[in-house]
Every structure is written in C-alpha cells, then in structure tokens.
Amino acid sequence: MGAPRTILLCLFGAVFHLTASQAQQCYSFQHIYFGPFDLSSMKFHNVSCRHGCSEAVLSLDTGYRASVTLVQKGCWTGPPTGQTLFDDRALPPDYSVVRGCTTDLCNAKLMTHDSIPNLSPAPNPPNLSGTECYACLGIHPEDCTPEKSRQVRCHQDQSVCFQGNGQMTVGNFSVPVYIRTCHRPSCTIKGTSSPWTNIDLQGSCCEGHLCNKDSVTQPFTSASATTPSQAPHIMALLLMVPLLVGTLGGPLVPLP
C-alpha cells in the first residue's frame, strides 16, 4: 500500500510543479481616473495567472476636456483572436485598448494617458456652431448637476445638446457614468463593445441654449418623449467594435 501511495504523491507533485512553472506573475491593478493618469511611479501587487497577463484602458470623454478613464491590469481571460474597427468621429468620444501577453510582469506597457488619443481635440478650423450646452462627466449623479457642469460653446458640426447615462465596463470592473455635452443633429450614439470592454450609453438630445439641464438619472429610451421644442432624436444601437488582438503568443496591440 505504501509504494502506490508514494507513486501517486510523486505524480501529483510533478503535475503541481509543472502547472506552477507554467503560470506567469502579472501585475494586478484597477482604478478610475478623472483626467490624465500616470502609473509610471506606482508599485503594483503581483498575482499568479495560468493563461497570461492582460491590461486595458477604457476612456469616455465629453469632447470638451472632461473624461472618465478605467485602467485594469490582471490575468488574461479573453479569447485568443479578433480584429479592430473603430470610428474616430463617434460622439460622445470614447476609446479602448487591450493587451495580452505571456511572460512574467509583461502587462506594464499601458502606463500613462499617452496610451489613448486626444478625445478633446480643438476644431480645425476653429469654427463654432453658435450653440452652448452644459458639459460634464461623472460616476455619480451629483457629479453632473447643471450647477457643477461647464457651459461650453459647441464645435461647428455640433448644434444640439446631449444628456444621458450608462455603464463603462472592463472585464469585471464596471462603473456607472452620467454625461452632458454637445452633439450632432443626428444624435447618434456609438459606444465601444468587445469581449473585454463595453461602453453602454443612452440619452436624448435637445435644441436650444443650455437645454440639456434635465435629470441625467431618468430612464432614457431610443425615442425619448420630450417636448416639441427639445426636438427628440432616435438613438442608434451601440456599434460593436472588437478590439485589435492577436494570439496569446504575442501582444494584442502593436507595441512601440
């Protein structure tokens, strides 16, 4: 009886050692930023991951210098392949990027706000539409009251005001968002969505000086019932935007 038991224990130990040797050490971190972020001097916790490491940055912006950005680092859980399509004219502007890798502590590339493009570019040429709207973005309703919102002069192609709410999700990390900003007359929402990230927004547009001052906690629908002066517009469904990925044998986005 002793010999078979010893053999089984040896086999179990060998399998355990092989499994442990194949695991990677990865950085673990998640945080919400309101504006630029810089993790270059931060010390992260380490975790052991069986299938590799991952890191992701998901950002939503008003287009007028107000943003909410989610940063997450941890174990890789995504599918191995995919492709990317994105619309740089989407409103409200947003962006997401995901990396996967398979060596120890390799998820340390997405460290600063330079990981994402400028989501609040100045119009070129610097023409305005003549419309003014409230602009704000937060994760609590009180972050986005009219009293706490900025009054912005809208870019030339944006002649209506938008207000809405939704959810931003990276893996198992999710936060609610509340937003006011300028929009185009079409009032079409195009949020990002992929197996790892999602920005799900709903809202309505209105016409008139600073007209987007209603509650951002109301349940918006695709055809919001507003007064005729607010000129409701039909909202589009989210644009499914898979992110650029590769096989787990390499990075999921090109590295510099």
C-alpha positions as CSV (number, residue, x, y, z in Angstrom):
1,M,0.0,0.0,0.0
2,G,2.9,2.4,0.8
3,A,4.5,2.1,-2.6
4,P,1.4,3.0,-4.7
5,R,0.7,5.9,-2.4
6,T,4.2,7.2,-2.7
7,I,4.0,7.0,-6.5
8,L,0.7,8.9,-6.5
9,L,2.1,11.6,-4.3
10,C,5.2,11.9,-6.6
11,L,2.9,12.2,-9.7
12,F,0.8,14.8,-8.0
13,G,3.8,16.8,-7.0
14,A,5.2,16.6,-10.5
15,V,1.9,17.8,-12.1
16,F,1.6,20.6,-9.5
17,H,5.2,21.7,-10.2
18,L,4.6,21.7,-13.9
19,T,1.4,23.7,-13.6
20,A,3.0,26.2,-11.3
21,S,6.0,26.5,-13.6
22,Q,3.7,27.4,-16.5
23,A,2.0,30.2,-14.6
24,Q,3.0,33.8,-15.0
25,Q,3.4,36.6,-12.5
26,C,1.3,39.5,-13.6
27,Y,0.6,43.0,-12.2
28,S,-2.8,43.5,-10.6
29,F,-4.5,46.9,-10.5
30,Q,-7.7,48.7,-11.3
31,H,-8.6,52.4,-10.8
32,I,-10.9,55.2,-12.1
33,Y,-9.3,58.4,-13.3
34,F,-10.9,61.8,-14.0
35,G,-8.4,63.3,-16.4
36,P,-4.9,62.2,-17.3
37,F,-3.3,59.3,-15.5
38,D,0.4,58.3,-14.9
39,L,1.3,54.9,-13.3
40,S,5.0,55.1,-14.0
41,S,5.9,55.5,-10.3
42,M,3.3,53.2,-8.9
43,K,4.1,49.9,-7.2
44,F,1.6,47.2,-8.2
45,H,0.6,44.0,-6.4
46,N,1.5,40.7,-8.2
47,V,-0.8,37.8,-9.0
48,S,-0.2,34.3,-10.4
49,C,-2.0,33.8,-13.7
50,R,-2.3,30.5,-15.7
51,H,-3.1,31.9,-19.1
52,G,-1.0,35.1,-19.3
53,C,-1.4,38.7,-18.3
54,S,-3.6,41.5,-19.5
55,E,-4.0,45.2,-19.3
56,A,-6.8,47.5,-20.6
57,V,-7.6,51.2,-20.7
58,L,-11.2,52.4,-21.4
59,S,-12.0,56.1,-21.7
60,L,-15.1,58.2,-22.2
61,D,-14.9,61.9,-22.9
62,T,-17.3,64.8,-23.4
63,G,-15.1,66.1,-26.2
64,Y,-14.6,69.3,-24.1
65,R,-11.8,68.3,-21.7
66,A,-13.7,66.1,-19.3
67,S,-13.1,62.4,-19.1
68,V,-13.6,59.2,-17.1
69,T,-10.9,56.5,-17.7
70,L,-10.8,52.9,-16.3
71,V,-7.5,51.2,-16.1
72,Q,-7.2,47.5,-15.3
73,K,-4.3,45.0,-15.1
74,G,-4.5,41.4,-14.2
75,C,-4.8,37.9,-15.6
76,W,-5.7,37.2,-19.2
77,T,-9.2,35.8,-19.7
78,G,-10.1,36.9,-23.3
79,P,-10.4,34.9,-26.5
80,P,-7.2,34.5,-28.5
81,T,-8.1,36.2,-31.8
82,G,-10.1,39.1,-33.1
83,Q,-9.9,42.3,-35.2
84,T,-10.4,46.0,-34.7
85,L,-12.8,48.6,-36.3
86,F,-13.3,52.0,-34.8
87,D,-14.9,55.3,-35.7
88,D,-12.9,58.4,-34.7
89,R,-16.0,60.6,-35.2
90,A,-18.1,58.9,-32.6
91,L,-19.9,61.1,-30.1
92,P,-19.6,61.2,-27.2
93,P,-15.9,60.3,-28.0
94,D,-14.5,57.1,-26.4
95,Y,-11.6,54.8,-26.8
96,S,-10.4,51.4,-25.5
97,V,-7.3,49.4,-25.8
98,V,-6.5,45.9,-24.5
99,R,-3.2,44.0,-24.4
100,G,-2.5,40.3,-23.6
101,C,1.0,38.8,-23.1
102,T,2.5,35.6,-21.7
103,T,5.7,36.5,-19.9
104,D,6.3,37.5,-16.2
105,L,5.1,41.0,-15.4
106,C,4.6,41.8,-19.1
107,N,1.4,43.9,-18.6
108,A,3.3,47.1,-18.0
109,K,3.0,48.9,-21.3
110,L,-0.2,50.9,-20.8
111,M,1.1,53.2,-18.1
112,T,0.1,56.8,-19.0
113,H,-2.6,58.8,-20.7
114,D,-0.4,58.7,-23.8
115,S,-2.0,55.2,-24.3
116,I,-5.1,56.8,-25.7
117,P,-5.6,59.5,-28.4
118,N,-6.7,63.1,-27.6
119,L,-10.5,62.8,-27.2
120,S,-11.0,66.6,-26.9
121,P,-9.3,68.0,-30.0
122,A,-9.9,71.6,-30.8
123,P,-11.8,72.1,-34.1
124,N,-9.7,72.8,-37.1
125,P,-10.6,75.3,-38.5
126,P,-11.7,76.7,-35.1
127,N,-15.3,77.3,-36.1
128,L,-18.3,77.1,-33.7
129,S,-21.9,76.3,-34.3
130,G,-23.3,79.1,-32.1
131,T,-24.9,76.5,-29.7
132,E,-24.0,76.4,-26.0
133,C,-24.5,73.3,-23.8
134,Y,-23.8,72.0,-20.4
135,A,-20.8,69.6,-20.4
136,C,-19.9,67.2,-17.5
137,L,-19.0,63.6,-16.9
138,G,-19.0,61.7,-13.7
139,I,-19.8,58.4,-12.0
140,H,-22.3,59.8,-9.6
141,P,-25.5,61.9,-10.5
142,E,-24.3,64.7,-8.2
143,D,-21.1,64.9,-10.3
144,C,-23.2,66.1,-13.3
145,T,-25.7,68.6,-11.9
146,P,-26.1,71.8,-14.0
147,E,-24.5,73.7,-11.2
148,K,-21.4,71.6,-11.4
149,S,-21.3,71.5,-15.2
150,R,-19.3,73.7,-17.5
151,Q,-21.0,75.9,-20.2
152,V,-19.3,75.1,-23.5
153,R,-19.5,76.6,-27.0
154,C,-20.1,73.7,-29.3
155,H,-17.9,72.9,-32.3
156,Q,-19.3,73.7,-35.8
157,D,-20.8,70.3,-36.6
158,Q,-22.4,70.0,-33.1
159,S,-25.6,72.1,-32.9
160,V,-27.7,70.2,-30.3
161,C,-27.2,69.3,-26.6
162,F,-27.0,65.8,-25.2
163,Q,-27.6,64.3,-21.8
164,G,-27.6,60.7,-20.7
165,N,-26.2,57.9,-18.6
166,G,-24.8,54.4,-18.9
167,Q,-22.2,52.0,-17.9
168,M,-18.4,51.5,-18.5
169,T,-17.0,48.0,-18.2
170,V,-13.6,46.5,-18.4
171,G,-13.7,42.7,-17.6
172,N,-15.3,42.5,-14.1
173,F,-14.7,46.2,-13.4
174,S,-17.7,48.3,-14.0
175,V,-18.9,51.9,-13.1
176,P,-22.0,54.0,-13.9
177,V,-21.5,57.2,-15.9
178,Y,-23.6,60.4,-16.2
179,I,-22.9,62.8,-19.0
180,R,-23.9,66.1,-20.6
181,T,-22.2,67.5,-23.7
182,C,-22.7,68.9,-27.3
183,H,-23.8,66.6,-30.1
184,R,-24.5,66.5,-33.8
185,P,-28.1,66.9,-35.0
186,S,-28.3,63.1,-35.8
187,C,-27.8,62.5,-32.0
188,T,-26.4,59.0,-32.8
189,I,-24.5,57.2,-30.0
190,K,-21.7,54.9,-31.0
191,G,-20.2,53.2,-27.9
192,T,-17.4,50.6,-28.0
193,S,-18.1,47.0,-27.3
194,S,-15.9,43.9,-27.3
195,P,-15.4,40.6,-25.4
196,W,-13.4,42.6,-22.8
197,T,-14.8,46.1,-22.7
198,N,-18.0,47.9,-23.1
199,I,-19.4,51.5,-23.0
200,D,-23.2,51.3,-23.0
201,L,-24.8,54.8,-23.2
202,Q,-28.4,56.0,-23.6
203,G,-29.7,59.5,-23.7
204,S,-31.5,62.3,-25.6
205,C,-30.8,65.5,-27.5
206,C,-32.5,68.9,-27.4
207,E,-32.2,72.2,-29.3
208,G,-31.8,75.5,-27.6
209,H,-29.4,77.4,-25.4
210,L,-28.2,75.2,-22.4
211,C,-31.2,73.0,-22.9
212,N,-29.6,69.8,-21.5
213,K,-30.3,70.6,-17.9
214,D,-32.8,67.8,-17.1
215,S,-32.1,64.9,-14.8
216,V,-29.4,62.5,-16.0
217,T,-30.8,59.7,-13.9
218,Q,-34.0,59.4,-15.9
219,P,-34.5,56.2,-17.9
220,F,-33.8,57.3,-21.4
221,T,-35.1,55.4,-24.4
222,S,-34.3,55.3,-28.1
223,A,-37.1,57.7,-28.9
224,S,-37.2,59.9,-25.8
225,A,-40.6,61.6,-25.2
226,T,-39.7,65.2,-24.8
227,T,-41.5,68.4,-25.6
228,P,-41.5,69.6,-29.3
229,S,-39.1,72.4,-28.5
230,Q,-36.5,69.8,-27.5
231,A,-36.6,68.0,-30.8
232,P,-36.1,64.4,-29.7
233,H,-33.9,62.3,-32.0
234,I,-33.8,58.5,-32.4
235,M,-30.8,56.9,-30.8
236,A,-28.8,54.2,-32.6
237,L,-27.7,50.9,-31.0
238,L,-24.2,50.5,-29.9
239,L,-21.6,49.9,-32.6
240,M,-20.0,46.6,-31.9
241,V,-16.3,47.3,-32.0
242,P,-14.0,44.3,-31.4
243,L,-10.5,45.4,-30.4
244,L,-7.3,44.7,-32.1
245,V,-6.0,41.4,-30.8
246,G,-3.5,38.7,-31.8
247,T,-2.7,35.3,-30.4
248,L,-1.5,34.8,-26.9
249,G,1.9,34.2,-28.2
250,G,2.4,37.9,-28.6
251,P,0.9,41.3,-27.8
252,L,-2.7,42.0,-28.7
253,V,-1.8,45.5,-29.9
254,P,1.4,46.5,-31.5
255,L,4.0,47.6,-29.0
256,P,6.3,50.6,-29.7
